[in-house]
Amino acid sequence: MKILVTGATGYIGRRLKERLLGKADCRLRLLVRNRNKVRPSVRDRVEIVEGDTFTEEPLDRALAGIEVAYYLIHSMGSGKDYRDLDRLSAENFREAAIRAGVKRIIYLGGLGVRETASKHLLSRIETGEVLSAKAERIQTIWFRAGVIIGSGSASFEIIRNLVQKLPVMVTPKWVNTLTQPIAVDDVISYLAAAADKEIPGNQTVDIGSAPMSFREMILEAAAVMNLKRLMIPVPVLSPRLSSYWLILLTPINYQLAAALVEGLKSETVVLNDHARRYFPEIAPVSYRQAVRQAMGELEDNQVLSRWCDSSGGAVCDIKDRDDPASAVLRDSREYPLGEATPTEVFSAACTLGGEHGWFRYHFLWQFRGLVDKLMGGYGLNRGRRVRDELRVGDSLDFWKVADLRENKRLLLLAQMKVPGKAWLEFDIQPDKLIQTAHFLPNGLWGRLYWYSVAPLHHLVFSNLARQIVLQARRNR
Ligand SMILES: NC(=O)c1ccc[n+]([C@@H]2O[C@H](COP(=O)([O-])OP(=O)(O)OC[C@H]3O[C@@H](n4cnc5c(N)ncnc54)[C@H](OP(=O)(O)O)[C@@H]3O)[C@@H](O)[C@H]2O)c1
């Protein structure tokens, strides 16, 4: 069977791709906006078409000869008009799939009904409706999931951070809203099984484990983590205030926090029995088990994908922004490798950030992270996916990995709030490490920013290259 996975660099798509790679009888093609985001070992095992759903030619190429196409795309981070983009994207995809003679589209949207839907959910519903609109020409299996629990999922990261950081929580009344969470592995099982199941016509398939409130979810997660937590409900805690709390305490940014809080106000429960009818062999694990599994993956450094892997926007975040040659201001440092090899220095550079920190002046990075958080950015809270491996597209504190050339180069693109574009590059030569901070300022304010932080840059950058090389020598 020839299968196309779109959104293969996103949270769900990355995991689905891994699962399908294990299926003997399927040939996999990926539609991605930046092929470098697919790790080199996978690139050899799949066909890759670079493009997006807004451009006809690559879309046609991606769908040619395909029998089953997964649609795992959204434009939520694109600004106010994301609903229009989502509709257009789905329409383009459906029409291209019909032209290519695709038999089945498989889509994952959200649980919930139009009447009480948040703007984000409404867009997911509209996407499903657009994809399913020509049942006589193409079949659509539309899965609907509520809160997805898995290592690196936004919902799980929020719950984990709240539980670990707050012994007492003052909670708004929406914590009593009912939902049916589901483990990410179960979501992937449903999606993977849907490729070759006999299912008649268009279907919506609601998936989830037992119904529970967010309050119960937080308390059960605390129990799994062996923590006792007290929740004090208050009648007045506005969605805006709740969102501020979330951005301060969890890794997510304001836009995502606001969308999630809005979504939590209405029930997201299973409304049909199609999961049991068409997929009787799949029995979703309990919420508790899902939390245990997610915690286990975190502890074992086995996080396959994270909510911040994708760009969330109308264009790929690193595709057209990975060339620091356009920068006009630079801070460059060199340090000799001495007895360390380029391979050892590359490995040491690839462990920067997250729990490992940024060496001697880590407190200055933390301060910058706090400023970024207060300005609505990510701060340092995103950390890193796993301790000792990076791939293109990984978030690393307030950076994103924009380029990675084995034993030669690590390029980080700044995603912190800065008046311009900034990169941090580690260029590993046979005898030295060249570390360069590149900056393309936005007008006068950008230049003022660069010169005003120069003393801090001097402290952190003059020491960083040296510390990476020393670390490489220590790791020998
Ligand atoms: N994650 C959850 O908790 C959850 C819960 C319920 C339902 N769902 C549903 O599951 C689906 C997938 O969500 P997700 O969390 O995996 O999203 P995600 O992590 O944000 O990934 C989105 C993917 O879509 C790609 N993409 C975006 N716009 C594109 C376009 N126009 N053309 C081609 N590719 C494009 C992104 O590529 P780049 O890497 O280039 O940005 C990325 O690979 C969505 O429909 C969502 O509503 C998710």
The ligand as an SDF file (V2000), in Angstrom:
LIG
                    3D

 48 52  0  0  0  0  0  0  0  0999 V2000
   -1.3820   17.3470   19.4570 N   0  0  0  0  0  0  0  0  0  0  0  0
   -2.5280   17.2190   20.0720 C   0  0  0  0  0  0  0  0  0  0  0  0
   -2.5870   17.2420   21.3150 O   0  0  0  0  0  0  0  0  0  0  0  0
   -3.8020   17.0420   19.2760 C   0  0  0  0  0  0  0  0  0  0  0  0
   -5.0050   16.7970   19.9640 C   0  0  0  0  0  0  0  0  0  0  0  0
   -6.1710   16.5740   19.2250 C   0  0  0  0  0  0  0  0  0  0  0  0
   -6.1340   16.6540   17.8390 C   0  0  0  0  0  0  0  0  0  0  0  0
   -4.9600   16.9290   17.1990 N   0  0  0  0  0  0  0  0  0  0  0  0
   -4.9800   17.0530   15.7430 C   0  0  0  0  0  0  0  0  0  0  0  0
   -3.9280   16.3280   15.1340 O   0  0  0  0  0  0  0  0  0  0  0  0
   -3.5130   16.9880   13.9470 C   0  0  0  0  0  0  0  0  0  0  0  0
   -1.9990   17.1350   13.9690 C   0  0  0  0  0  0  0  0  0  0  0  0
   -1.6650   17.9530   15.0830 O   0  0  0  0  0  0  0  0  0  0  0  0
   -0.1800   18.0720   15.6580 P   0  0  0  0  0  0  0  0  0  0  0  0
   -0.3070   18.3570   17.1070 O   0  0  0  0  0  0  0  0  0  0  0  0
    0.6380   16.9370   15.2020 O   0  0  0  0  0  0  0  0  0  0  0  0
    0.2990   19.4050   14.9250 O   0  0  0  0  0  0  0  0  0  0  0  0
    1.7690   20.0140   14.8660 P   0  0  0  0  0  0  0  0  0  0  0  0
    2.6850   19.3370   15.8010 O   0  0  0  0  0  0  0  0  0  0  0  0
    1.6320   21.4880   14.9810 O   0  0  0  0  0  0  0  0  0  0  0  0
    2.2440   19.6570   13.3790 O   0  0  0  0  0  0  0  0  0  0  0  0
    1.6720   20.2510   12.2490 C   0  0  0  0  0  0  0  0  0  0  0  0
    2.3630   19.6860   11.0260 C   0  0  0  0  0  0  0  0  0  0  0  0
    1.7620   20.2270    9.8500 O   0  0  0  0  0  0  0  0  0  0  0  0
    2.7760   20.7620    9.0020 C   0  0  0  0  0  0  0  0  0  0  0  0
    2.1430   21.8170    8.2350 N   0  0  0  0  0  0  0  0  0  0  0  0
    1.4800   22.8980    8.7060 C   0  0  0  0  0  0  0  0  0  0  0  0
    0.9390   23.5960    7.6930 N   0  0  0  0  0  0  0  0  0  0  0  0
    1.2750   22.9230    6.5530 C   0  0  0  0  0  0  0  0  0  0  0  0
    0.9880   23.1290    5.1880 C   0  0  0  0  0  0  0  0  0  0  0  0
    0.2420   24.1590    4.7770 N   0  0  0  0  0  0  0  0  0  0  0  0
    1.4830   22.2590    4.2750 N   0  0  0  0  0  0  0  0  0  0  0  0
    2.2400   21.1980    4.6630 C   0  0  0  0  0  0  0  0  0  0  0  0
    2.5350   20.9340    5.9560 N   0  0  0  0  0  0  0  0  0  0  0  0
    2.0510   21.7940    6.8860 C   0  0  0  0  0  0  0  0  0  0  0  0
    3.8690   21.2190    9.9580 C   0  0  0  0  0  0  0  0  0  0  0  0
    5.1040   21.3490    9.2650 O   0  0  0  0  0  0  0  0  0  0  0  0
    6.3510   22.2590    9.8130 P   0  0  0  0  0  0  0  0  0  0  0  0
    7.1970   21.3390   10.6400 O   0  0  0  0  0  0  0  0  0  0  0  0
    7.0070   22.7090    8.5750 O   0  0  0  0  0  0  0  0  0  0  0  0
    5.7670   23.3620   10.6170 O   0  0  0  0  0  0  0  0  0  0  0  0
    3.8530   20.0450   10.9340 C   0  0  0  0  0  0  0  0  0  0  0  0
    4.5250   18.9450   10.3720 O   0  0  0  0  0  0  0  0  0  0  0  0
   -4.2490   18.3270   13.8980 C   0  0  0  0  0  0  0  0  0  0  0  0
   -5.3380   18.2310   13.0300 O   0  0  0  0  0  0  0  0  0  0  0  0
   -4.7380   18.5020   15.3220 C   0  0  0  0  0  0  0  0  0  0  0  0
   -5.9140   19.2520   15.4190 O   0  0  0  0  0  0  0  0  0  0  0  0
   -3.7900   17.1140   17.8860 C   0  0  0  0  0  0  0  0  0  0  0  0
  1  2  1  0
  2  3  2  0
  2  4  1  0
  4  5  1  0
  4 48  2  0
  5  6  2  0
  6  7  1  0
  7  8  2  0
  8  9  1  0
  8 48  1  0
  9 10  1  0
  9 46  1  0
 10 11  1  0
 11 12  1  0
 11 44  1  0
 12 13  1  0
 13 14  1  0
 14 15  2  0
 14 16  1  0
 14 17  1  0
 17 18  1  0
 18 19  2  0
 18 20  1  0
 18 21  1  0
 21 22  1  0
 22 23  1  0
 23 24  1  0
 23 42  1  0
 24 25  1  0
 25 26  1  0
 25 36  1  0
 26 27  1  0
 26 35  1  0
 27 28  2  0
 28 29  1  0
 29 30  1  0
 29 35  2  0
 30 31  1  0
 30 32  2  0
 32 33  1  0
 33 34  2  0
 34 35  1  0
 36 37  1  0
 36 42  1  0
 37 38  1  0
 38 39  2  0
 38 40  1  0
 38 41  1  0
 42 43  1  0
 44 45  1  0
 44 46  1  0
 46 47  1  0
M  CHG  2   8   1  16  -1
M  END
$$$$
